[in-house]
Amino acid sequence: MYWQTSRFRIDLTQPRVMGIVNVTPDSFSDGGTHGDAASALRHGEALLAQGVHILDIGGESTRPGSPAVPLEIERARVLPVVREAVKLGVPVSIDTYKADLMREALDAGADIINDIWALRQAGALDVVARHPCCGICLVHMHRNPQTMQTAPMDGDAVAQTSRFLRERLDALSAAGIATTGRVVLDPGIGFGKTVAQNFALLARQSELQSLGHPLLLGWSRKSALGAVTGIEQAHDRIAPSVAAALLAVERGACIVRVHDVRETVAALAVWQAMREQARTNV
C-alpha cells in the first residue's frame, strides 16, 4: 500500500506520522506558538529531528467557532513556510480548502492537499485535476468550523461519514481524477461530532476501511479526549493523544496526524516491536 504524492511515493505498509505545523494565532492547541514563518519552519525542522514522516502546514484554524481567514492573509502565513519546508526532504502537505492557495502551494513544491471541505469549494477539483500527481486527503466535516459544534451530527456518525466519503470519491472519479493510490480518507474526528460519535468512529473504524483507501486519523489533543479524561488544557493531552493514535493504528489507520511527534513515534516503535515478535512466534 502506498500514497502517491507530487514528489514522494509514501510506503504505507508501516504507519506514518504527519506532524502539525500551525502558522496561526488561534489554533485550539498551539495557536500563536509558531505564528510566523521563521518559527514555523524551525518547528518543522524540530519535528523532522523527532522522526516525522510528513509535515502538514496550515494557516487557518479549524477549531470550533473559528472565523474564516481571507485568502491573502492565509497565503502570507503559509507560502513562505511551504517554500522552505519542501527543501527538508519529506512530503509537505498544505492544509487548506481555498483553490487559489492549493494551486500556489503545489506550484511551490507541496506534495499533498489536505482539505477539510473534501474539495467541495469552488475550483478545488480543478486544481487537483491539473496536478495529477499530488496526494489528496479528503476529510469529513459536518457543517463548517463556525457551526459544527453548535449543532453536531445526529444519528449514526459512522454510516454518515462513510456515505459522505464515498460520495466524494465518486465526485473525484466523475471529474476524471484518479483516486487509487492517490487519495487517503480522514473521518474528521471532532468536526461536528459528539464525544460518543467520535469514539464510535474509533471503535468501528474497520467499517471505513471498506471504502478501499488508506485512513488518516487526527485525534491529537482533541476535546473528546479531554471529555473522557478530565484533562482540560489541550496541550496537556499528550498521553491520551498517543493512546488514541495507537488505537487508530491498531484498527488499521495508515497515517496519524499529531502535534506530539516524538511521543507518537516512540509509542509506535514499541507497537511495531511487539508486532514483529508476534509474527516471529507464529
N, C-alpha and C positions, 0 to 999 in steps of 0.2 A: 504494500500500500504506500502511496506517495501523495504529495501535494505539489503540483506543478505551479511554480511562480515565475515571475519575469526572468530572474537570474538563477534561481535555485530549484532543483527537484528535491523536495524535502522528504526524507525517508521517515515514514510513519509506522514502521514496524516496532519502533521504540517510542514511548511517549515524549512529546516535545513541550518545552516550556516557553510561552510567549510572555515577555516582560513588558509591563505597562510603563510608558513614558508620557505622562500628562503634562502638556505645556499649557496649563490653565491656572487661573487664580481661584477656582471654585469647585474642583472635583471633590467628591464626597469624602475621600480618604486622605489625599495628599495635595489638595489644591493649593497653589502658590509655592509649593516646595521646589518645583522645577519650572518656575513660571517664565523664565527667559531662555533663549536658545542655548547660551553657553552652559547654564546649569543643567538644562535638559540633556544636552549632549554628554556632559560629564556623568549624569545619571545613567544614560545608555551605556557608556563605557564601563561603569561600575557593574551594571547588570551583566555585561559580556564577561567580565572577570569572574562573576559568580556562576557562570555556566549557562546563561540564557541561550536559547536557540533561535528566537525570533524577537525583534523589537517592534512594539506596536505604539505608534506615535499619534497622539490626539490633541486637538486644540479647542475642543468644545466639550464641556462637562455634560454627561448624560444622567447625572443624579436626579432623582425625582424633584420636579419643580424648577429645574434649572432653565433659564431663558435661552432661547436660540442666540447664536453668535453670528454677526454679519460675516459674510464671506471674506471681506478684506481684512478683518481682524484675525479670523482663523488662519487665513493664508500667511499673514505676517508672523503668527506664532509658530506654525509648523514647517513651512517650506525651508527656512534656514536650517532647521534640525534635520529634515529629511536629506538635504543636500550633503550634509556631513556624515550622517548615520550610514548612508549607502557605502561609505568608504571603510566601514568597520568589518566587512567580511561575513555578515549574517543577513538573512532576509529581513527586509524592512516593510512593515505594514503601516498603512495610513488609515486611521480611524476617522472616517468622515462619511457624510451622506450627500455632500454637495458635488455635483458633477464636475464643475469647473476645477475644484480643488483636487478631485480624483485625477483628472487629466494632467494637471500641473505636477502633482506628486509622482505619477507614473513617468512623466517626461523627465523628472529629476532623478529617476532611478529606483523609485519604490517598487516593491515586488508584489504587494498584496493590497487589495481593497477590503477593509473590514467595515461593513455598513450596517448600522443598527436599523435602517429602514429597508434592508434587503433589496436594494436597487429599485425602490418604488418612487424615488424622487425624479423629477424631470431631468432627462438627459443621462441618467446613471447607466442604464442599459447600453446606451450608445457608446459610452466611454469604454466599458469593458469589452464590447464587441469590437472596438477598434484597437484594443490592446489584447490580442488573442492569447497571450502567454501569461498575463498577470493572474495571480491567485485571487480567489474570491471567498469571503466569509459572509454568509447570509445569516442574519440574526433575526430571531422572532422578538417583536416588541408589540405589546398591547397598547393601543392609543399612541401617545407621544410623551416625551420626558416631562412636559408641563402637567400632564393629566394622568399619567399611567398609574400612579399610586393613589390618586383621589378616587378613582373608580376602577379597581383591579378587575381582572377577568372573573367571570362566573363559570362554574361547571368544571369539566374535566380538562385541565390545562394540558395534559399530555396529548390527548386526542386533538385538541385545537391547535397546539403548536405543531404537531406532526402534519396536520392538514395544511396549515399555512406554509410550512417549508416545502411541502410537495407542490403547492400552487406556485411558489416562487421558482422552484426548479423547472416547472413546466413553462413559466413565463420566459426564463432564460433560453430554454430549448426553442420556444416559438420565435425568439428573436435571433435564432441562429447561433447561439453561444453554446459551445461545448461545455458540458458540466463534469464529465468523468475525469477524475484526476485533478481537476482544477478548483472544485468547489468543496468547502467544508461548511458544516452547519452548526449554528450556535442557538440553543433553545432560549437564550436570553434570561438567565437567572436574574430575578429582581425587576425585570422590565414589565411591570404591570401584573405581577403575580402576587398572590398571598404567600405567607410563610409556608402554609401547608402545600400549596401548589408547587412552590419551589422544591420542596422535599419530595413531592410526588414525581417531579421530573428526574430527580436523582434516583429514587427507588425504582422507577420504571424506565430508566434511561435506555435499556436494551430495546424498547419499542421504537425509539428514534433511529436505531441502527438499521431498521428495516427500510429506511429511505435510501440506503445504499451509498452513503457518503460519510467520510470521516466526521467525527464530532469534536467540536471545540467547546470547552466549558469554562465559564468565568464566574467562579464562586468567591473570588478573593475579597475578603473583608466586607462582604455583603451584609445588609441589615438582617436578613433571615438568620444568619449565623449569630448575630447579636441577640436576636429574639429567643433563640433556644439555649444560649449560653449565659445570657445576662451581661455580656460584655458590651458596654455602651459605646465606647470610643472605637471607631473603625480601625485606627492604627494599632489597637491592642488585640485585634482578632487574628493574630498570626497563626496560633495553634489551630483554631477551628478552620481557618482558611486552608492550611496544609492538609488537615484531615479530610476536608471536602474534596480537595484536589485528588488525593489518593483514592477516595471512594469513587470519584468520577472516572479515574483511570482504571480502577478495578472493574468498573462496569462498562468499559470499552471506549472511553474518551481517548483520542489520539493527541490532543493538544489541550493544555490548561493555560489560561490567561491569568497572570498573577502579578501582585505587587512585590511579594516576598520571594525573590528568585532563589537566593542561597538556601533558604529553609526548604523550599519545594524541591529543588534539585537534590538536596541531601536525602529527603524523605523518599524520593523516587529511586535513589540509589539503593536504599535499604529494601524497598519493594522489589526492585529488579534482582537483587542478590537472592532474595527468597525465591523468586520465580525460577531463577537458574538452578538452584538446588532442587526445587520441586521437579523440574524436568529431568535432572540428572538421576534422581532416585526413582523415577517411574520404571 
